[in-house]
Amino acid sequence: MFKINKIIIIFISAFVCESLLAADLLDVYKRALNNDNQIKITEADYFIAKEQYDQTLSTVFPEINLTAQTKENKIDKYKGSGSIRNHRTDLYSVNISQPILRLGLFDELDKASSNIKKYNENQNFTHKDLIIKSAKLYFSLIDLMNNISALKIKKSMMELQLSNAILLYKNGALTNIKLNKYKNDYRVTKNELQKFENEFVSAKQDIYLLTGKEIMDIFNLDTEINLSLSEYDLDIILSQALTEYETIKMALYDVNIAQNDLSSNQSEHYPTVDLVASYDYTDTSSGSYRGTSTQEGSEISLVFNLPIFQGGYTNSKVRESRHNLEKMKFNLDLARKILKKDIINTYNNFILNQNLIEATKNRFHESQQNYKTVKNGFILGVNTDIQVTEADYDLHISKNEYIKSVMDYMVSELEIKKYSEDLTIRDIESINQLLVW
């Protein structure tokens, strides 16, 4: 009795440990958020843009400099009236410069502000892309795992067929041509299984690159779920995405940045006004021709600067800015055209996947019924073990096709959502509830 309890405990412990090492879709996404380099890059771009705004804003405030200097004057030879000996001079000065008129400042501030908003949209876009990327990679693992399971059954079926063929060949009931065909079929299946196993290892490495952690085992899609299919209006998606989608917003910000850059460069033709003030203190020890002296002074001035000639540099910068503005407008127009094409293709793929779900689901249910019938026939002695294995293989294939169609539908819906509404972690959580261990 004690041994039986011990075996049960070991079995339960092994099952629990294995399930703990398994990662579901939500685990993969959360890990990717903390590890994905693209997420970190977009965050860095955003913080860089904020610092650039602060740097631009700092030009509004006065520039204050404190200078302190000590000079030791050593006289080696002197000719002239009076006497001069070695002496020391201490100098202190405070200089303040306050910009008063900078016509291009507001354009620079607006440009820096648009840059922050642009990179904020880029962060939103990258987070959405990570959700879809996580789902695709995880679903790819599920599909490969299911295909491997089906191919293992097929391999067993080929082994049975080859074993029977060898017996028939030995008894003279089968030609060597037929036998070679069974051998070849077995080799092909074996190689196909190895190919999928290699692809599964490679797919796990893709997950590792995304999350920074090895994934030991994965969940599968629950085929007993009652999946509710969503409906979307293509015209509504297009009208919303062509103004609100992140790539369009970023392109619009690029146009605004280029416009402000043009205005800023044009302002280089205009005068600038600065208020400049300084305070100076000089202390000279005895030994100079003036003797011991202390001097304090201050001055304040209004500086007016009017650019007259710069060798054509400013004019060239203005022309460059105009060309860049035209380029950004072309980019915006191109982005809208590409986005419209992508949305239409995504929508059509979404509708196709919806239709495939029903077709593959019906085939899966038919294969379940066929398998039960063949298995009952085997119990009654009507069907062979090879026929049962064939029915089992067909059942796994149809099940895999149904699961893949559901996963393809989920991915296409995520892609629809990224155009039509906010795509968040809640969408990952909803999908995760459909996965079972």
C-alpha positions in Angstrom: 0.0 0.0 0.0 2.8 2.3 0.9 4.5 1.6 -2.4 1.3 2.4 -4.3 0.9 5.8 -2.5 4.5 6.6 -3.2 4.1 5.9 -6.9 0.9 8.1 -7.0 2.8 10.9 -5.2 5.7 10.7 -7.7 3.3 10.7 -10.6 1.4 13.7 -9.3 4.6 15.6 -8.6 5.9 14.9 -12.1 2.7 16.1 -13.6 2.7 19.3 -11.5 6.3 20.0 -12.2 5.8 19.6 -16.0 2.7 21.8 -15.9 4.7 24.5 -14.0 7.4 24.4 -16.6 4.8 24.8 -19.4 4.2 28.3 -20.6 0.9 29.6 -21.9 0.4 32.5 -24.3 0.0 35.1 -21.6 3.3 34.0 -20.0 5.1 34.4 -23.4 3.7 37.8 -23.9 4.6 39.1 -20.4 8.1 37.8 -20.8 8.4 39.4 -24.2 7.4 42.8 -22.8 10.4 42.7 -20.4 12.8 41.2 -22.9 12.0 42.3 -26.5 14.7 44.7 -27.8 12.3 46.5 -30.1 10.1 47.5 -27.1 13.2 48.8 -25.4 14.4 50.7 -28.5 11.0 52.5 -28.9 11.0 53.4 -25.2 14.5 54.8 -25.6 13.4 56.8 -28.7 10.5 58.3 -26.7 12.8 59.4 -23.8 15.3 60.8 -26.2 12.6 62.9 -27.8 11.5 64.2 -24.4 15.1 65.2 -23.6 15.4 66.9 -27.0 12.3 69.0 -26.1 13.8 70.0 -22.8 17.0 71.0 -24.6 15.0 73.2 -27.1 13.1 74.7 -24.2 16.3 75.6 -22.4 17.2 78.2 -25.0 14.4 80.4 -23.6 16.2 80.8 -20.3 19.2 83.0 -19.6 22.7 81.6 -19.9 24.8 82.5 -16.8 28.6 81.9 -16.6 31.0 82.5 -13.7 34.6 82.9 -14.5 37.5 83.0 -12.0 41.1 83.4 -13.0 44.4 83.9 -11.1 47.5 85.1 -13.0 51.1 85.0 -11.7 53.2 87.6 -13.5 56.9 87.0 -13.3 59.2 89.9 -14.6 62.5 88.7 -15.9 63.7 91.9 -17.5 62.2 95.4 -17.5 63.3 98.7 -19.0 61.4 101.9 -18.5 60.2 104.5 -15.9 59.1 103.2 -12.5 59.6 99.8 -11.2 57.7 96.6 -11.9 58.1 93.5 -9.8 56.5 90.0 -9.8 52.8 90.3 -8.9 49.6 88.4 -9.0 46.2 89.3 -10.5 42.9 87.8 -9.5 39.9 88.2 -11.9 36.3 87.3 -11.3 33.4 87.8 -13.7 29.7 86.9 -14.0 28.1 87.0 -17.5 24.4 86.8 -18.2 22.9 86.5 -21.7 19.1 86.5 -22.0 17.5 85.8 -25.4 14.6 88.2 -26.0 13.7 87.7 -29.7 14.1 84.3 -31.4 11.4 83.9 -34.1 12.3 80.3 -34.8 12.0 79.2 -31.2 8.3 78.4 -31.3 8.7 76.4 -34.5 11.5 74.4 -32.8 9.4 73.7 -29.7 6.5 72.6 -31.9 8.8 70.3 -33.8 10.2 68.8 -30.6 6.7 68.3 -29.3 5.6 66.6 -32.5 8.6 64.3 -32.2 7.5 63.2 -28.7 4.0 62.4 -30.0 5.4 60.6 -32.9 7.5 58.3 -30.8 4.6 57.8 -28.4 2.6 56.5 -31.3 5.5 54.3 -32.3 5.4 52.8 -28.8 1.7 52.0 -29.2 2.4 50.4 -32.6 5.2 48.3 -31.2 3.1 47.0 -28.3 0.3 46.0 -30.7 2.8 44.3 -33.0 4.3 42.4 -30.1 0.8 41.0 -29.2 0.3 39.7 -32.7 3.9 38.4 -32.9 3.6 36.5 -29.6 0.3 34.9 -30.8 1.8 33.9 -34.1 4.9 32.3 -32.6 2.9 30.5 -29.9 0.3 29.2 -32.4 3.2 28.1 -34.7 4.5 25.9 -31.8 1.0 24.5 -31.2 0.6 23.6 -34.9 4.1 22.0 -35.1 3.4 20.0 -31.9 0.1 18.7 -33.3 1.7 17.8 -36.6 4.4 15.9 -34.8 1.7 13.9 -32.8 -0.1 13.0 -36.1 3.1 12.0 -37.8 4.0 9.7 -34.9 0.7 7.9 -35.5 1.5 7.8 -39.2 4.9 6.4 -38.5 3.3 3.6 -36.4 0.9 2.9 -39.2 3.7 2.7 -41.7 5.6 0.3 -39.4 2.6 -2.0 -39.2 2.1 -1.9 -43.0 5.8 -2.5 -43.6 5.8 -5.4 -41.0 2.8 -7.0 -42.7 4.4 -6.4 -46.2 7.6 -8.2 -45.1 5.5 -11.3 -43.9 3.6 -11.3 -47.2 6.8 -11.0 -49.2 8.3 -13.9 -47.3 5.2 -16.0 -48.0 5.4 -15.1 -51.7 2.2 -13.1 -51.6 3.8 -9.7 -52.4 6.3 -8.6 -55.0 9.5 -6.8 -54.2 8.2 -3.7 -56.0 5.3 -3.4 -53.5 7.7 -4.1 -50.6 10.0 -1.4 -51.7 7.1 1.0 -51.9 6.2 0.3 -48.3 9.9 0.7 -47.3 10.0 4.0 -49.1 6.8 5.3 -47.5 8.2 4.4 -44.1 11.4 6.3 -44.8 9.5 9.3 -46.1 7.3 9.5 -43.0 10.3 9.1 -40.7 12.1 11.9 -42.5 9.0 14.1 -42.4 8.7 13.5 -38.7 12.3 14.5 -38.2 11.8 17.6 -40.3 8.9 18.8 -38.1 10.8 18.0 -34.9 13.6 20.2 -36.1 11.2 23.0 -37.0 9.6 22.6 -33.5 13.1 23.1 -31.9 13.7 26.1 -34.2 10.3 27.6 -33.3 11.1 27.2 -29.6 14.3 29.1 -30.2 12.3 31.9 -31.8 10.3 32.1 -28.5 13.6 32.2 -26.6 14.8 35.1 -28.7 11.5 36.9 -28.0 11.2 36.2 -24.3 14.8 35.4 -23.1 13.7 32.2 -21.5 13.5 28.6 -22.6 10.0 27.2 -23.1 9.8 23.6 -21.9 6.2 22.8 -22.9 3.1 24.5 -24.2 -0.6 24.4 -24.0 -3.0 23.4 -26.8 -6.3 24.8 -28.1 -9.4 23.3 -26.5 -11.4 21.8 -29.3 -14.5 21.6 -27.1 -14.9 25.4 -26.9 -17.9 27.2 -28.3 -16.1 29.9 -30.3 -18.1 33.0 -31.0 -17.3 34.6 -34.3 -17.1 38.4 -34.5 -18.3 40.7 -37.3 -16.6 43.9 -38.6 -17.6 46.5 -41.1 -14.8 47.1 -43.6 -15.9 50.7 -44.4 -15.8 51.7 -40.7 -12.4 50.1 -40.2 -11.0 52.0 -43.3 -12.4 55.3 -42.3 -11.1 55.0 -38.7 -7.7 53.6 -39.6 -6.9 56.1 -42.3 -7.0 58.9 -39.6 -6.3 57.1 -36.3 -3.9 54.2 -37.1 -0.4 54.7 -35.6 1.5 54.7 -38.9 -0.7 57.4 -40.3 -0.4 59.5 -37.1 3.4 59.1 -37.3 3.4 60.2 -41.0 1.3 63.2 -40.1 3.7 64.2 -37.3 6.5 63.8 -39.8 4.7 66.4 -42.1 4.3 68.7 -39.1 7.9 68.3 -38.1 9.0 69.1 -41.7 6.7 72.2 -41.8 8.2 73.5 -38.5 11.7 72.8 -39.7 11.0 74.9 -42.8 9.6 77.8 -40.7 12.6 77.5 -38.3 15.1 77.7 -41.2 13.3 80.7 -42.7 13.5 82.5 -39.4 17.3 82.4 -39.7 16.9 85.4 -42.1 15.3 87.4 -39.3 17.1 89.5 -36.6 17.7 88.3 -33.0 17.8 90.4 -29.9 19.6 89.5 -26.7 20.1 91.2 -23.3 23.6 90.9 -22.1 24.9 91.9 -18.7 28.3 91.3 -16.9 30.0 92.0 -13.6 33.8 92.1 -13.3 36.1 92.2 -10.3 39.9 92.5 -10.6 42.4 92.4 -7.7 46.1 93.1 -8.5 48.9 92.8 -5.8 51.7 95.3 -5.5 54.5 95.1 -8.0 52.6 96.2 -11.1 53.1 99.5 -12.6 49.8 100.7 -11.0 50.7 99.2 -7.6 48.1 97.4 -5.5 44.7 97.9 -7.1 41.1 96.7 -7.0 38.7 97.2 -9.8 34.9 96.4 -10.0 32.7 97.1 -13.0 29.5 96.1 -14.6 27.8 96.6 -17.9 24.5 95.9 -19.6 23.7 96.0 -23.3 21.0 95.2 -25.8 22.5 93.2 -28.7 20.7 93.4 -32.1 21.9 90.9 -34.7 20.7 91.0 -38.3 22.1 88.3 -40.7 23.1 89.8 -44.0 25.2 87.3 -45.8 26.1 83.7 -44.9 27.4 82.4 -48.2 24.0 81.0 -49.3 23.8 78.5 -46.4 20.4 79.7 -45.0 18.8 79.8 -48.5 20.1 76.3 -49.1 18.7 75.0 -45.8 15.3 76.6 -46.7 15.2 74.9 -50.1 16.3 71.6 -48.4 13.4 71.9 -45.9 10.9 72.5 -48.7 12.0 69.4 -50.5 11.8 67.4 -47.2 8.3 68.7 -46.6 7.2 67.5 -50.0 8.8 64.2 -49.3 6.9 63.8 -46.0 3.7 64.6 -47.8 4.4 61.9 -50.4 5.2 59.5 -47.6 1.9 60.2 -45.9 0.0 59.6 -49.1 1.9 56.4 -49.7 1.3 55.2 -46.1 -2.5 55.7 -46.6 -2.5 53.7 -49.8 -0.5 50.9 -48.3 -2.6 50.8 -45.2 -5.8 50.6 -47.3 -4.4 47.7 -49.2 -3.3 45.9 -46.0 -6.7 46.4 -44.4 -8.6 45.0 -47.3 -6.3 42.0 -47.5 -6.5 41.4 -43.7 -10.3 41.7 -43.8 -10.6 39.2 -46.7 -8.3 36.8 -44.9 -10.4 37.2 -41.7 -13.6 36.3 -43.6 -11.9 33.3 -45.3 -10.7 32.0 -41.9 -14.2 32.3 -40.5 -15.5 30.1 -43.3 -12.7 27.6 -42.9 -13.6 27.1 -39.2 -17.0 25.7 -40.0 -15.6 23.5 -42.8 -12.7 22.1 -40.7 -15.0 21.7 -37.7 -17.4 19.5 -39.7 -14.6 17.4 -41.0 -13.2 16.9 -37.5 -16.6 15.7 -36.2 -16.9 13.4 -39.1 -13.5 11.9 -38.4 -14.4 11.4 -34.8 -17.5 9.4 -35.9 -15.4 7.4 -38.4 -12.8 6.6 -35.8 -15.5 5.3 -33.4 -17.0 3.2 -36.2 -13.7 1.7 -37.2 -12.7 1.0 -33.6 -16.0 -0.7 -32.9 -15.4 -2.8 -36.1 -12.0 -3.8 -34.8 -13.6 -5.0 -31.5 -16.0 -7.1 -33.5 -13.2 -8.4 -35.7 -14.3 -6.7 -38.8 -11.5 -4.1 -39.1 -7.7 -4.6 -38.8 -5.4 -2.7 -36.5 -4.0 -0.9 -39.5 -7.4 0.5 -40.3 -7.8 1.7 -36.7 -4.4 3.4 -36.9 -5.4 5.0 -40.3 -8.7 6.3 -38.8 -6.7 7.6 -35.8 -4.3 9.4 -38.0 -7.1 10.9 -40.1 -8.7 12.0 -36.8 -5.6 13.7 -35.7 -5.1 15.4 -39.1 -8.7 16.7 -39.1 -8.3 17.9 -35.5 -5.1 19.7 -36.4 -6.7 21.4 -39.4 -9.6 22.6 -37.2 -7.2 23.9 -34.5 -5.1 25.6 -37.1 -8.1 27.3 -38.7 -9.2 28.6 -35.3 -5.7 29.9 -34.6 -5.5 31.5 -38.0 -8.9 33.2 -37.3 -7.7 34.5 -34.0 -4.6 36.0 -35.5 -6.6 37.6 -38.3 -9.0 39.0 -35.7 -6.1 40.5 -33.7 -4.8 42.1 -37.0 -8.3 43.5 -37.6 -8.5 44.9 -34.1 -5.2 46.7 -34.4 -6.8 48.7 -37.2 -10.2 49.2 -35.7 -9.7 49.5 -32.0 -7.2 49.3 -29.2 -5.4 46.0 -29.0 -4.4 45.3 -25.4 -3.3 42.5 -23.1 -7.0 41.7 -22.5 -7.1 40.2 -26.0 -4.2 37.9 -25.1 -6.0 37.0 -21.9 -9.2 36.1 -23.8 -7.3 33.8 -26.1 -5.4 32.3 -23.2 -8.7 31.1 -21.7 -9.2 28.9 -24.8 -5.9 27.0 -24.2 -5.8 23.8 -22.1 -2.9 21.8 -20.7 
